[in-house]
Amino acid sequence: MHDVAVVGCGPTGLMLAAELRLAGADVVVLERRSTQDLVGSRGGGFHARTIELLDQRGIADRFLAEGTTVPAVTFGGTRLPLGGLPTRHPYTLALPQGRIERLLLARAEELAAPVRRDAEVEDVAQQDEGARVLLGSGEAVRARYVVGADGGRSTVRRAAGIDLVGPDATRSTLIADVRVDGDLERTGRVDERGTHGLFRMDDGTVRVVLTEAAPSTAEPTLEDLRRGLADVFGTDFGVRDPSWLSRFTDATRQAASYRVGRVLLAGDAAHVHSPTGGQGIGLGIQDAVNLGWKLGQVVRGVAGEELLDSYHAERHPAGARALGYTMAQSLFQRSDPRQEALRDLLDAVLAVDGAGTPVAGLVTGLDVTYDLGEGHPLRGRRMPDLDLSAPDGGAGARRVFELLHRARPVLLELGGPALDAGPWSGRVRHVRATSDGPWVLPVLGAVEAPTAVLVRPDGHVAWVGQDSADGLAEALTAWAGRPADRARRGARGARGA
């Protein structure tokens, strides 16, 4: 029996598999595709917080080397520069999903996460000691936990009986990679339906995006595309030989629960939305980084199942905020006098100095805050990537994110009384260093510098010390697992299951 079966080998599933391996879990990835080759894709990159998460694992440079950085985001018609955000990555990364998947697959392979291909999942049945995943071949794969990362039409979600909740589609869009025989001049426009365009790709094919006259969820055909183009442009451009043809809608729905028993959801299996705003891949990677270390602790027996409840409690609200943004942004993807009036008003508001900062924080994911209780404003927020130096001038990490490469909690002392990780010392990286800051958070601005912090493996601050160790033991128990002696007993019990 595997510790975890991850269903789906897209960006979310691959990132989660790598995170589980860092946590010491036995994982298998089940993928219906025979290869990782991806024909066509709506995903085209991700925002600053996702780049930070990759940086926390020491692999961001691989992605930056293959993509193009854009130092701004657009909301409505207003371009919001990102240079003022407190991050080393004040930009969006444009990178096709196929290349993102290839890089994440290499990462998973480095960490010995096996991928089983031609393994289409037909059903998942929960049992007392685990779950049984039935494949189309008739084979059953057993695992203690199953994570559905199998997209918006998730088989795992349906098998678990988890509802998707949210507004229905008001429009649908055809998207295709085709060959064309016609002239492509003046082939982009926005009208009362939405956005339409034909764009030449590097390989000589043409990407077509066409908003339809009436929403549909049926399987699209080349004839649908031809009729739609002729209706909008007066010609179908001689489109032929589609290598990819798909249809998406602006339906926005979220799983009612990200966990039911031994089944969890991540990525598009947990939330579906319009690709407007480029949130999809980043949201899935953020789900994976939040879940991986928690599930790893549970299967190793150092933490109880209650830790998994924090996954839904944290990621469901974060996902809801991002989905709200995609719905708001999609309003501006069509030409209508009333919407134009709203766009003009919004543009005037966002032009005020600093007014766009909260929107930029939301779009980039840098302002995501988990409710970890009252206290210092750092608590629950992403840890700033401060420059560090050892007190004695010795060697060590030069910045905070380098401390997180192995996905272990970090107890970072920056002055004040000496601390002791006690029975958690084998699981927590304890570092004493100095830093001049600055302690600046997105939207909030400068905050009081603490003397110590406990940083979770996902980079969020779990505890803040201000000249005392008050609350540290409780935070270590909550986020680093049971004290070592109790954890050993728990691990024996888990193996016995």
PEPEFEN-V20197 format. One record per helix or strand of 3 or more residues. SS is the DSSP state (2 for helix, 1 for strand). FROM is the first residue (numbers start at 0). TO is the last residue. If there is no record, write none. Layout:
SS/FROM/TO ; SS/FROM/TO
This chain:
1/1/6 ; 2/10/21 ; 1/26/29 ; 2/47/55 ; 2/59/63 ; 1/67/69 ; 1/71/74 ; 1/77/80 ; 1/91/93 ; 2/96/109 ; 1/113/115 ; 1/120/126 ; 1/129/134 ; 1/139/147 ; 2/154/159 ; 1/171/178 ; 1/187/189 ; 1/194/199 ; 1/205/210 ; 2/221/232 ; 1/239/248 ; 1/252/254 ; 1/262/264 ; 2/266/268 ; 2/279/298 ; 2/305/329 ; 2/336/349 ; 2/356/363 ; 2/399/403 ; 1/408/412 ; 2/421/423 ; 1/427/431 ; 1/451/454 ; 1/459/464 ; 2/471/479 ; 2/483/495
